[in-house]
Amino acid sequence: MTEPTTVVMTPLDAGQWLIERARTFATAAHAAIDQRRKYTDDPYIVHPQRVAERVASVPHTPDMIAAAWLHDVVEDTAVTIEEIQREFGDDVAVLVAGLTDVSRLEDGNRKVRKAIDHAHSAQQSPACKTVKLADLIDNSITIRRYGKGFARIFMDEMAISLPGLKEGDPTLYAEACAIVEHWQTRPRHAKAPASDGDVGAQ
């Protein structure tokens, strides 16, 4: 009688499996509510995909890539942080919680709510801040093209948030700072720049 074979995952296999599960989970969660991107009406998952790709371009862990895929599911869908914890473990859940806005409408106007969310982001780990930087960069690249009047609001908020994210990946932090500086020093009559992306911030 042949003995059953035990399959042992290497750390690399386990990491890839985690990322693939996160991708599948996030895709289904956003699709379940037919969430689309503003301005382009693309399936929402294109944004988490680009965030994950940007995080993967700098030093990272599988947990960070998984969190990049999942970073908006608690904020935007019916998924809870407890579900993320059950499905992906404590480390990923902590990252996703750190990437989820904590302010509520009853907290006050947009300026007050964003101050609460910026303070929340500033308290997170360098790993979480790295994913947040990738998120901001992806949104900022295209909102300057598609957001029109909202671009000024978003870019001002991004500038305010960056000092609290400086412990994130230095390459992404420098890229984010350069985007803000370029925006702040642009000629007032300049048209919004062309973009390699296709969605605006939510």
Secondary structure, 3 states (H helix, E strand, C coil): CCCCCCCCCCHHHHHHHHHHHHHHHHHHHHHHCCCECCCCCCECCHHHHHHHHHHHCCCCCHHHHHHHHHCCHHHHCCCCHHHHHHHHCHHHHHHHHHHCCCCCHHHCCHHHHHHHHHHHHHCCCHHHHHHHHHHHHHHHHHHHHHCCHHHHHHHHHHHHHHHHHCCCCHHHHHHHHHHHHHHHCCCCCCCCCCCCCCCCCC
